[in-house]
Amino acid sequence: MRRLPPQMRYEEVARVLEALGFEEVRSSGSHHIFRHPDGRMLTVPKHKGQVVKATYLKQVLRLLQEEDT
């Protein structure tokens, strides 16, 4: 996940976020909101049968980079 994967399903993204300490706090329609105990938040859309867009995967990668610093 340190490099931008070509595509990921919502379930895979959610698993990565949970491994980083994020918790799904709510969902509004197709958008699921994750929060970290330090206050960072991220919204990830979940559309049946579709993969998560690269824009959201880039946000997850930025969070991974923040974890390293």
C-alpha positions, -999 to +999 in steps of 0.1 A: +000+000+000+030+023+002+028+027-036-005+037-052-022+004-061-041+004-095-074-002-077-088-013-043-122-023-032-138-004-003-134-034+020-096-034+014-094+004+021-114+000+053-092-028+065-061-006+059-076+023+078-086+001+107-051-012+109-039+024+111-061+029+141-091+046+123-126+037+133-157+041+111-178+066+130-207+071+106-220+068+071-241+092+051-255+075+020-225+059+002-199+079+021-183+063+051-164+085+076-134+073+095-118+090+125-085+084+141-081+089+179-058+119+172-087+137+154-078+131+117-108+122+096-112+107+061-143+101+040-143+070+017-172+063-007-186+028-010-204+020-043-215-015-049-194-033-074-170-004-079-135+003-067-124+033-047-112+061-069-075+070-070-082+104-053-092+086-021-064+061-023-039+091-025-055+104+008-048+070+025-012+071+012-008+106+027-021+092+060+005+064+058+033+089+052+021+109+083+023+078+104+060+074+094+069+109+106 
